[in-house]
Amino acid sequence: MEKILHFFRPLIKLNATYPFWVLAIAIASAIFLGSYALQLKIDTDLANLLPEKNPHVLVLEKLQDTVGGETAMEVAVKSPSFADNKRFIDDLIRESLKLYDHKSDDYFFKRAQFRKETDFLEDNALYFATANELDDIKSYLRDEIQKAKEEANPFLVDFDEEEEDESTDIQEFEESYDALIPSEYPVSADSTVAVFKLYPTGSKSDLSYLRRTFASYDSLLTAMNPQQYNAEMEVEYGGRLKRHLSEIDSIMNDVFSSFASGISSVLLLVMIYFSFKKYINYRRGSEEGKEHSFWEHLLRLPVPLLVIGIPLIISLAWTFGITYFVLGTLNTMTSVLFVILFGMGIDYGIHYYARYIEFRADGKSILDSLYQTYDNTGSAILVSGLTTAFSLFVLVIAQFRGFSEFGFIAGSGIILALLCMLFIIPSLLVVFERMNWILFNASETKSRASENLFHRFPFARSIVVMGLLISVGVALNHQHLNFQYDFGDLEPEFPEYAEFNELENQVASSDKRNPAYILADNQEQVIAILEKLRHKMRTDTTSPTILDVEALPERFPPSDTAVTNKLQEIAEVRELLGDPFLVDQDDEQLDKLRRAAQTTEQLNINQVPDYFKSQFVTQEGDIGNFVIVYPSVGLSDGEKSIAFKNDIGRVELDSGEVFYAASTSIIAAEMLELMRQESPYMVGATFLMVFILMLVAFRSFRWAIIAMLPLLVGLLLLFGIMMLTGMMFNFYNLVVLPAILGIGEDNGVHLASRYREEGKNSMWDVLSSTGQHITIGSLTTMLGFSGLLFTNHPGLQSLGSMAVIGIGMTLVAALTFLPALIQWLEDTDWIRF
């Protein structure tokens, strides 16, 4: 590290000689890159957190290209009169399809879905029946004929006194029939609530388009005045499309509000601390040097913020400008990095500025103070900064892009913050000194270790033993640390969305929700996949996750031969229905079958109603080669989502061909599994990188261990608190662990480096100086994260909680365990300088 510092040492002279040029170049580059940083958007698509070559991601992309991934906007209308509801909806649909978006030069909506044409399917239901269902129907009809014959035989004596169970042969078809032919209108049981869908022309990822859409629709509803149709009419719209925009806006608002509250607290603390510290140093100086009044000091309160804040803002502009060119977007996990990097980056400025004040207060010149700060504190800053940065860069190798992108942005941000603090702060200090904005008064006397009240850290052995016992106890009970799988507990609540759902849920809906899709290359593969999954459904009786599987080729004959066979099967059903023993029977089930068996010729796919075929056909209108799989479990629970993915995510046929499933829930399950698998390795690799870099920096195995132990103890204290409070790891807070490691490592590096610089029996001097600096540094970072505690997003709240507690525990360990450990080792003569 000394060689690196020595190589760049001439830059300090450059800073002192040409400070305005240095600042002008830095600020100009920050403005340029910052303009691109402001264009960064947050991508909430979970698929983009997985590797691009992940098979489920590839299938999902192919599925979206083939079938389309449109998300509908749903509108719910409620009034006591169904007729009024229908009249209003018909008018509203007509006007909705006229809404024009001048910015995109296209209509806002391309189609609507309300009334379902069920007559065609009722007349041709058997054409859509599977081979097994047709066999069951024929078996059922033969049984009914036999039963009618027996009832017509006056000599038949039934010796069975118990009632025979009704045939179950028809049951499967009845269930399929009900799913195939829904209600004509999607209405509630009392017909007071009706729901229809509008399909937008734009993408849900285009937030500007969504805002224009909803603003135009609000205006349309106001203009149409639903109360003209019925005085009690209520209209709500939204669904998942509006929730998507609300979630993005919520995250953005949370990030900005947490930044505003957290950073304002940080800046206030830094300003008060340095102003107080500098004023105390000034008052301790010689009487002759006290030329300035208290009010002159008070007017210079913002100076520390400018000295530390300007380089920090420059580094953030550089970081996120580079992020724009390298990644293009932020994700849910990296969206809070602005707050994290502000809290972490400001630490280096605090240490640098605080040490500079001490050297200037001792009477040293500006240039000498800059050099000594660079040579002494600069070394500790460089070690801690590079260690933190490279430990974060370890995450780049992760397949989970939430980790890898976090590692890239955070690691780059730390490096750039380090450069700004080492080589831009000196220019600012020189400028402010020339303008007399920083007031100093050289001290008459210098404090020495011998003048301190304490010469050794008290209760050293007891503190070390207690810290080690607690750490061992936590480590032995690590199995009590749990992972939170329930996505619902990590998502913010949106009252407007909840109200809409409450209204929409009054409309009857199918149990078949959140399907996954498996793409095949041909119809034969589709049938083979269906058979494989149905075999899984029959044999999995312990933890079933599959409710049903469907594919249009199974119901809509794909070839001329299949059509001929299907029509022949239907003709056999008609023949059975025409049997003399059934033809005159008045039975609801038989009437339904008579109507369903009318098909006598091949049907065209274009005759099939859109609402039915839209789930089975491609965007070009062809029958899709894919299987739809419906889950029988709630997928908001991550563990159930993983179980569903494990059951249907990979299907291998007897021929050896492998097919993968895709859906949002499959992607979420894959993401959770990947995060769960990689997180222990990432934390372990981060620890290893920290230790290696400390070993290189200290050039001593012993000192690397000494500086690392407080970090380990602090982390175990965090885990202990998590066990006691029931806090769990989750999708959001896992990513903050490397940041905690980096900040905790900073504390150990600064204290150990300063102790080695001061020498034996200097721990109280180190704590009174560097101890203050690391305390303020950790407190500023905790305050930066604390803004997340007051957000509406439970996931971001958990991230803030873990960061505040984790950083607090590493600070406690650094201020108690590390000094005690060094004192104990000093007493036993284990310390080497």
N, C-alpha and C positions, 0 to 999 in steps of 0.2 A: 504493500500500500504506500510505503514511503517513496518508492520509486515513481509510482503514479503521481503522487502529490508533487514530487520534485520536478517531474516533467512538465506539469502544468503551472508551476509556481510563477513563471514570467507573466502569466495572465493577470496576476495581482498588480504588477507594476503597470500593465496596460490599462487596467481598470482605474488605477489612481491617476494615470497621466491623461487618458482620454475618456473620462466618465460619460460625457454627453454623447459621444459617438457610440459607445457601447450600449447605452440606454436607447438611443434612437434606432439602432439596428434591431435590438431585441424587441422593442415595442412595435416597430413596423412589421416584423415577421409575425408577431403575435396577432396583430390586426388582420394580416392576410390569412393565416391559418384559422384564426377565430371566426372569420366570416364563413368558412366551410364547416367549422364545428357547430355553428348555429343551425346548419341544415340537417344535422343528424336527427333521425327519427327512431322511435322505439318500435321494434318488431316483437309482437307477442305470440307469433306463431311457434308452437312448441317443436314443430318439425325442423325448424332452423337451428335448434339446439343440438340436434343429432348429427353425426357425420354425414356428409353428402352421399356417400356410398352405402349407407345403411339400407339393407334390402327393403325395410318397411317404408323408408322415406322415398326410395325409388318407385315403389309400387304406388304410394300416395300421389307422387308427381304424375305418374302415368295415368292413374285413375282420374286426376283432375283434368288432364289433357283429353282423356277419352270420354268421361261422363260429365265432367264439369263440376266445379265446386261452389256453385252459387248458394248463397244463404238468403233466404226469403225474409222480407219484412212482413210481420204479421199484424193484422188490425182486428181488434175485437169491438163489437158493437152490442150494446145492451139496452133493452127497453122492454116493457110488458108485452109488446106486440111484435110477433115474428114478421107479419106482413110489412109493418113499418121498417123493421130492420132490413128486410130483403129489399124493399124499395130504395132505402138510403144506400145500401151497399151497392146495388146495381148502378146508381148514379155516381157513387164515389169511385167505383172502379173505372167507369167511363172517363171521369175527370182526372183520375190518377194517371191513366195511360196517356193523357194529353200534356202532362207536366213536362216542360222542356228545360234542359240544362244548357244554357247558352255557352258556358265555359267549355264544356266538353263537346258541344254541338251535337247533342243526342238527347233522346228522351230519358227521363229518370228511370222509368220502368219499362220492361219489354213485354211482360205478360202478367196475368192475374189468375188466381185459382180460387173459385168459390163453389159453384154448383158442380157436382160430379154426375156425369152421364152414366147412370147405373143400368139403364134399360138394356143396352147392348150386352153387358156382361151377364145380366140376368137371363137373357135369351140364349146365351152361348157359354154358359158357365162350364159345361162338361168339356168344351173344347180346351179349357184351361186346367182341367183336372189332370193329375199325374196318373201314370199307369196303375200304380197301387191303389189310388183312390177309385179309379174306374172298376178295378177288380172288386174292391170292397162294395161298391154300389151294386154291381151285378150280383154279388153274393147276398147282399141285403134284399134285393128284389126277389131272388129265387126263394129265400127264406119266407118272405111275405106271401109269395104265391103258394108255397107249401102249406103255410099256416092257414091261408084262406081255403085251400082244398080240404084240409083237415076239419076246419070249422063247418064246411058245407056237407061233410059226411055224417049222416045221422047215426050211424052204427059205431062211430069212434068213441071209445071210452078213455078219458084221460085219468090214469091212476096217480098222476103226480099232483098232490094237493098244494104244493108250494107254487107260487107264481113264478113263471120263468122270467129271467132278466131280459130286458129288451136287447136286441142285437146291437153290438158295438161296432159292427162293420161300417156303419154309416157315420160314426162319430168323427173320424178324421176328416171326412169330406165336409161335414157340417162346420167344423172349425175353420177349414180352409175357405169355405163358401162365405162365412161371416167376414173373414179378413179380406176376401177378394171383392166383396160387394158391400161397401160401407153405406152409411146414410147418404141420402142425396145431398143434404146440406150439413156442414159441420156446425151443429147447434147443441146447446145444452139439453138436458132431459126435459126441462120445462119450456124449451124453445125461446127463452128470453135472451140468450147470449148466442151470437153468431160470430164466426171467425173466418177471415179470408186472408190470402197471401198475395203479396206483390213481389215480383222478382226483379231486382235492380239490374241496370245495364253496366254499372261500374263495379269495381272491386272493393271488397270490404277493407282492404289494406290502404285504400285511398281515403284518408281521414277527411281531407278537404271536400271530397265528393259526398261523403256521408253527412257532413255538416250541412252542405247545400241541400241535400235530399230531405233531411229532417226539417230544416227551416222552411223549405217549399211546402212540405206536407202540413206543417203547422198552419201556414197561411191558407192552404186549401181547406183545411177543416174549419178554420175560422170563417172563411168565405161561405162555405156550404151550410153552416149553422145547423147542426144535427137536430136541435130542438124544434126546428120547423117541421120535421118529420114526426117527432114525438116529444112532448114536453119533458119526458123523463129519460130521454135517450142519453147514454154515455158512450164516448168513443175513446179507446186507448190503443196505442200502437207501439210497436217496438220489437220484442223478441230478442233473439241472440244477436241480431245485427246491431240493434241499438245498445245492447249490453256491451258489445265489443267496443264501440266508441266510448261508452261510459267508463269502461275499464282503462282504456288508453288515457282518457282525460283525467281519471282518478290517479293513475300512476304519475302522470306529468304534474298534476297539482300537488301530489304528495311529495314528489322530488323537489319541486320549487319551494313549497312551504317548509319542508324539513331543512332545505338548504338555507332559506331565509332565517328561520328560527335558530337553527344550530349554528350557522356561521356568524350571525349577529352576536350570539353569546360568546363564540370563540373570539371574535374581534374585540368585544368589550373586555374580556378577561385579559387578553394580550395587552391591550392598551393600558389597563389599570395596573397590571403587574409590572410592566417595564417602566411606566411613568413613576410608580412608587419606588421601584428598585433604583432607578437613576436619580431620583430626588434624594433618597436616603444617602446614596454615594456622594451626591453633591453636598449635602449638609455635613457629612463627615470630613470633608476636605478642609483646607486651610481657610482661616478667616479672611485673608486677603483676597482669596479667589471667589468669595461669595458676592459676586457683582449683580446677580439677577434675582429678582423677587419671585415669590411664589406664583404670582399671576403670569409671569413670563414662562414659568414651567408649565402652568396650566394650559396656556395657549398652544404648547407644543405636545399636548396629549396625543394627537393623531400621528405623530412622527413614527412610532414603532409600527403602526398599521401600514404606513406607506413603505417603510423600509422592508418589512417582511411580506406585505400583501402584494405589492407590485410584481416582484419576481414570481410569487406563487401564481398569480393570475396569468402571467406570461407563460409559465410552465403548463397550466391547464389549457390555455388556448393552443399551445403547441401540441399537447397530448391528444386533444379531441379533434384537432385539425388533421393530424396524422391518422387518427382512427377513421375519419371520414374517407380518406383515400385508400386505406388498407381494408377496412371492414364494411364501410358504407352505412351501417346502422348500429344501433345499440339494441341489446335484448333486455328482457325483464331483469336479469341479474346484474347486467352492467350499467343499467340506467341510474343506479345510485352511486356510481364510481366518482362522480363529481364531488359528492360530499365526502367520500372516503379519502380521495386523493387530497382534498383540501385539508382534512384533519391530519393525514400522515405527512404531507409535504410541509405543512407549517412548522412541524417539529424541528426540521433542519434549520429553518430560519430563526427559531427561538434559541436554539443552542448557539448558533453563530452570533447573533446580535447580543445575547446575554454575555457571552465571553468577551466580545469586543468592548462592551461597556466596562467590564472589569479591568481590562488592560488599559483603557483610556482613563479610568478612574485612578489607576496606579501611576498616572503621569506620563505614560508612553505617548509617542507621536502617532499621528493618524496612520502613516505607512507602517511603522513598527507594530502597531496594534493589529493592522490588517494581516501582516506577515505572521505574527505570533498566533493570532486566531486561526489562520489558515493551517499553520504547522501543527498546532495542538488540537483544537476542537475540530478542525477540518479533517484530521485523520480519523477521529471517532465518527464524524458525520459520513465520511466516505465508506468506512467499514460497515456501518449500520445501513446506509443507503444501498450500497451494492449487495449486501447480504439480503436485505428485504427484496430488492428488485429481482435478483436471480432466484430467490426462493419463490417469487411469484411467477417468474418465467418458466419455472418447472411445470406449472399448470398448462403451458402451451402444448405439451405433448399429450394431454388428455384427449380422448375421443369425444367426450362430452363438451360441446362447444360453449356451454355455459361456463365451464372451468377454463377452457383454452382462451376464449376471448377475454374473460376477466383477467387471466394471467398476463396476456399481451398488453392490454390497456393499462392495468395497474402497474406492471413492471416498467413499461415505457414511461408512465407518469412519474414514478419514483426517480428514475434516471434523470429525466428532464427537470424535475423539482430540485434534485441534487445539484445539477449544473447551474441552475438559476441562483440557488442559495450560495454557492461557492464563488460564482463569477459575475453575478449581477448586483447582489447586495453590496459588495465593495464599492461599486460605482455610485450607488445611491448614498452610501455613507459619506463618500468624498463630497458629493454634491451638497448634501445636507449640512455637512461640517462647514463647507465654504459659505453657505448661506446662514450659518450660525443658528441652525434649527435644532442642533443637539448641544446641550449645555453640560460641560464637565467642570469639575474642580478637583485637582490632584489631591489625593489623600496625603496627610502628613505622616501617617504611620501605616504599616502593612501588617495585617493579621498573620499570625503564625500558629502552627498546630499546637505549640506549647502553651499558647494563651487561651486555648479552648477549655471549657469547663470539664469536658470529658476527654479522656485519652484513649478509651477503648469502648467498643459497642457493648452495652450491657446485655446480660442473659443470652449470650451468643449461642452457647451449647444447647440451652433449652429451646430456643427458637428453631435452631437447625433440626433438632430431634423431633420437635412437634411438627415442623413442616414436612419432614420425611415420613413420619407416621401417617399424617393425613393423606399424603400422596400415595403411600402404599395402600391405605384403606380404600381410597377411591379407585385405584387401579385394580384391586381385587374384586370390586363390585361393578366393574365396567359393564356387565351384562344388563344393568338397570338403565343404561342409556338407550333410549328408544328413538325410532324414526317415525315422524308423523306422515301417515300415508293419505289421510283424508284431505282431498283437494278442497272440499267445501269449507273446511276450517281455515284455509289459507287465502281464501278469496274475499274481497270486500263485499259488503252488502249494499245493494242499490234499491232503495225503497220503491222507486218508480218501476223497476223491473219486477220486484216482488208483487206489487199491486197488479201489474199486467198479467203475471203468471197466475195469480189468484183468480183473475177474471177468465183467463184463457182455459184454466184447468176445469172450469165448469162444463166445457165442451168435451164430450166423450172422445177418448183417444185410445189407440191400440197400445198393448203392452210391448209391441215391437218397436223399440227405440234404440238409438245409438248403434246402428249396425256397423259391422266391419265388412270390407269387400276383399275378395280374393280374385285376382285377374288370371285368366287362362288364355291359351292361344287358340283353342278351338272348342267346339261343342262337346266332343268326346271327353276332353279333359274336364270340362265343367261337370259332366255327369259323374266322372270318376271322383272328383273332389266332393261332390254331394254325397256319394256313397261312403266316402272315407269319414266325413264329418258326422253322418248319421250313425255310422258304426260307433264313433266316439260317444255320441249322445246315448246310445243303447247300453254301452259297456261302462260308462263313467257314472257310477251310482253313489260314490262317496262325496265328490265335490263337483257336481255338474255346473257348468257356466254357460252352456248353449241352450237357448230357448227354441230356436228354429233356424232352418237354413232354406234359402230359396234361390231359384235361378229360372229365368224365363224360358230357356231351351227345354226345361223339364215340363213346362206348362204349355208353351206355344211351340208346336212342332216345327223344327228348323229345316226339314227336308221334305221332298215330295213323298218319299216312302213313309216317313213319320206321320205326314198328314193323312195318307191313305189308311194307315193303321188306326190313327185316332178316329177318323170318321167311321171306320168299321166298328170300333168299340162303342161309339155313340149310337150307331144303328142297332147294335145288340141291346143296348139299354132301352132304346125306343121300343124294340120288339118285346122286351120283358114288361115294359109299362103297358103295352097293348094287350097283354094276356087277359083273357076274359075274367079271370079272378081278381084282376087289379083295375081294369079299365074304368069300372064304375065306382070305384072306392073314392069317397070324399075324405082326403087326408092332406093336411098341409104339407107334409114332407114329400108326398108323392106329387102334389101340384107343383112344388118347387122343382122337382126333378123333371117333370113333363116340360116345363118352360125351359129348363137348362139344357134339354136334349134336342132342341130344334135344329141345331146346326147340321146341314147336309152337304156343304161345300167348303172348300178351303177359304179361310179368312186372311185378309191382308193386314199387315201390322199397322197400316195407316187407319184401319177401321177401329183399332183399339183406342179407347179414351186416353187422353194425355195423362190424366192423373194416375192411371194405372201403369202405363208403359214407361213413363218418365224415369222410374226407378230402375228399369231394366235395359233401356236403350242408350246408345252413345249419342253424342251431340249431333252426329250426322243422321241419326234416325235409324241406325242399324241395331239389330239385337246384339247386346253386349255379351261377351264371353266372360262373365264374372258371376261369382256366387256371393249372395248376401247372407251374412251370419248375424243373427240377433242374440244379444247376451241375455241371460236369465238373472244376472246379478247387477246391482247398482255400481256403475263405473266411477262414481265420485270417490269411492273408496279405492285408494291406490293398490292395496293388496288384492282386492277382487279384480281390479283392472289387470294386474299382472297375471293372475290366475287365468283370466279369459285370454290374455295374449299367449300364455303358455299352451293353452288348449288348441287355439286356432291360428296362432301367429305363423306357424310353419307347417305346411301340409306336404308330406312326401307320399307320392303314389307308389303302387306296386312296381311300376315301370322304372322307378328311381327318379322321376321328375319331381322337382321341389317348387312349391308355390308359397308366397308370403301374403299375409293379410295386411290391410292398411285401414286406418281410421284415426281420428283424433285421439281416441282412448288408447289405441294400440301404440301410437307415438308417445303418449304420456307415460304409459307403462314401460316402454322401452327406455325412455329417458330416466325414469326412476330407477330401473334396474342398473343402467349404465352409471348413474350417479352413485348408487349404493356400492357398486363394485369398485369404482375408481377412487372414491373419496378417501378410503384408508391408505391407498397407495400414494395419492397426492399429498396427504398430510405427512406420511412417512418420508416421501421424497423431499418435501419442503424442509423437514427437520434435518435430513441428511445434508442438503445443500447449505442450510444455515451453519451447521457444524463444520463442514469443509471450509467455507469461506471464513469462519471465525478462526479456524486452525491456520489458514493462510495469513490472516490479518495479525493474529497475536504471535504466530510462529512458536506456539507453545501448546501442547496437548492439554496441559494442566489448566492454563488460562482459558482455553476454549471450553473446557468442561465447566469451569467456574462461572463463565459468562452465560452458559446455556442452562444451567440448573434452575435459575429463577424463572426462566421461560417455561420449563417443564413443570415446575411447581405451580406457577400461575395458571397454566392450562388445566392441570388436574384440579385446582381449586374451582375453576369454572365448571368442570364436569361434576364436581361434588355439589355445587349449588344447583346445577340442572337436575341432579337426582333428587335433591331435597324439595325443589319447587315443582317438579313434574315437567319442566321445560324439555322439549324434544328437538332433535335435529329435524330439519325439513328442507324442502326444495330451495328455499331462499337463504336461510341462515348458514347453511353449510359452506357457502362460498366466502363467508367472511372470516373463516378460520385462518387462512393464510395471512390476512391483514392483521389479525390478532397476534399471530406468530411474529410477523415483521415488526410490529410496534413493541411487543414484549422483548424481542431480541435487541431493539434499539436501546432500551433501558439498561440491559445488562452490559452492552458494549460501552455505553457512555460512562457508566459508573466504574467498570473495570479499567477502562483506558485512563480515566482521570486518576484513579487510585494508583495505577502503575506510574503515572506521571509525577504524582506528589510524593510517593514513597511510603515507607512503613509508618504506622500510627497516624495516618492521615484521613481515616474514614470519616470522622466528623467534619473535617474541612471539605471533603468530597461531597458529603450529604448536604452541607450548608450552601454549596454552590451548585454543583452538577445535579445534586438531589432535587434542588428547587427547579432546575431546568427540565428534568425529565418529568417531574410532577406537573408542571405547567403544560409541557408537551402532551402528556397523556390526558390531562384534563381537557385540553383544547380538542383533542381527538374524540374524547367521550362526549363533549358538548356537541361536536359536529354530528355524531351518530344519534345523539339524544333527540334530534328533531324528528327522526323516524318513529319514535315512540308515540308521537301524537298524530300519525297519519291514519287514514281510514283503511289502509291495506294491512290485514293481519300478517301477511308474509313479510312485508317490509317492517312491521312492528317487531316481529320475531328477530329479524336481522339486526335491528337497532338494539334490542334487549341483549342479544348475545354479544354484540360488539361492546356495549357499555360495561357489561359484567366482566367479559373476558379481558378487556383492556384494564379495567379496575383491578382485577385479580393479579395480572402481570405486574402492575405498578406496586401493589401491596407486597408481592414477592420480591420485587427489586429493592424496595426501601427497607424491608425487614430481613428476609431470608438471605439475600446476597451479602449485605453488610455483616450479618451474623456469621455466615459461612466464612467470609474473608477473615473476620476477627478470630474465629476458632482456628482456622488454618494458620493464621499469623501466630497465635499463641503456641501452636504445636510445631512451629518452625517449618511449615509446609510451603509457605509463600516464598517464591523466588522472583527476584527482579533482574 
